[in-house]
Each structure stands twice: as structure tokens, then as C-alpha cells.
Amino acid sequence: MKSPIYHSIETYRFTMKRLYGNRFENRYENLIKYIPPSKSITELCPGDGYFFEFYLKDSNPDYKAMEWNTKFSLYLRELGAEVIEGDVNNVNIPSADVVFMQGSLYQFKDYRSVLNNMYEAARELLIVSEPVKNMSQSENKIISEIAAHLSNPGDGPKHFRFTRNTLLEAADGLPQPEVVHNPMDKEIILIFRK
């Protein structure tokens, strides 16, 4: 029997799949290429846990998630993930071979500090995947508002998004990353190797 939280997660995923269309799976498929199997992982802001559930659970079982949205945290625990529930700004990031964040850096006002803390926690790789063209920037006000509300981590809708230049500027002070840009999914992946 599926838990009550399952239906809420499924509704959220249905909406995200409708908004992203064919690009929905492409975002995860591009990211998994850079995460070696059998490595310990700390994922920050995993949201609904889709990436863990369908791309990481079997290949990288030594997994920790940091998430402050209670609904998402509960679901991740149901999937068998170890979850640290708290704000990335106020909680020490557990060290791991790979530390990564997908599509969530824009939520933090002090994103440079978050990046620095993530880099310190990563033993081998820090991977940050971030949209540089987003539906919240759509000229269609309905789409942009839906996107801003869906990206609400719990403290209000988020309208700010990175451009390619501002994302690269956010990484100033860290070693030069490998930059992977996939035009189809409009995201840039920054890979910092130690």
C-alpha cells in the first residue's frame, strides 16, 4: 500500500514532466554520466528524490540527502535514503566522494558560500548542474509564475535564475571547473575535480 505522501509526489512529478516535456529525463541522463558508480554521495536539495529513485539507488547505495522540505524528506526516507533535514546554510554538509546539487543553487542568496562549503565537503568531485535558461524567465506570465511556485523550497517562490556568466562568476575563487553545456536541456554542469 502506497503512503499518502506518494500521491502528492506523483502530482508534483506529473506537473514537472508536463512543464519540461522531452527534456525531463534528459536532465538526469546528462548528469548521471559524470557520477561514477559505487562512490559515496551527498546530494543537496534533492527535492522529490527522482534522481535518487531512478538513477542512483542501485549504483550508489552510500547516499545521503540534505533537504529541508518535510514532504520531500519523508518520501526520500520511504525510498531508503539517509536524509538530513535542514537548511544547507545552517547545517554542516557531510563529506562524500561526490557532492552535488541539481537545479537548486539559485535558491540561495549567498550561493558563493554554499558552493565553497560544498567544495570543502567533496573528497573527489563537486558537481553543480544549474539551468541558465528557465521557465521562470518565460515571457508567458502564467508559465513563469507556475515555475516560480514549483521551485519554492518552503520559503516562497523563486524568480531569480542564473545566466551562464553569473553562474561562472559564482564559482570565482574555486579551481577552474570543467563546463558542460547541453543546449537541449538549457543547463550547465560545472564539474570540480580534486
CORDAJO-V941049 format. One record per run of one state. SS is the DSSP state (alpha for helix, beta for strand, coil for the rest). FROM is the first residue (numbers start at 1). TO is the last residue. If there is no record, write none. Layout:
# CORDAJO-V941049
((SS | FROM | TO) (SS | FROM | TO))
This chain:
# CORDAJO-V941049
((coil | 1 | 3) (alpha | 4 | 20) (coil | 21 | 22) (alpha | 23 | 32) (coil | 33 | 40) (beta | 41 | 44) (coil | 45 | 49) (alpha | 50 | 56) (coil | 57 | 62) (beta | 63 | 67) (coil | 68 | 69) (alpha | 70 | 78) (coil | 79 | 81) (beta | 82 | 85) (coil | 86 | 95) (beta | 96 | 102) (coil | 103 | 104) (alpha | 105 | 107) (coil | 108 | 110) (alpha | 111 | 121) (beta | 122 | 131) (coil | 132 | 134) (alpha | 135 | 137) (coil | 138 | 140) (alpha | 141 | 150) (coil | 151 | 163) (alpha | 164 | 170) (coil | 171 | 177) (beta | 178 | 182) (coil | 183 | 186) (beta | 187 | 193) (coil | 194 | 194))
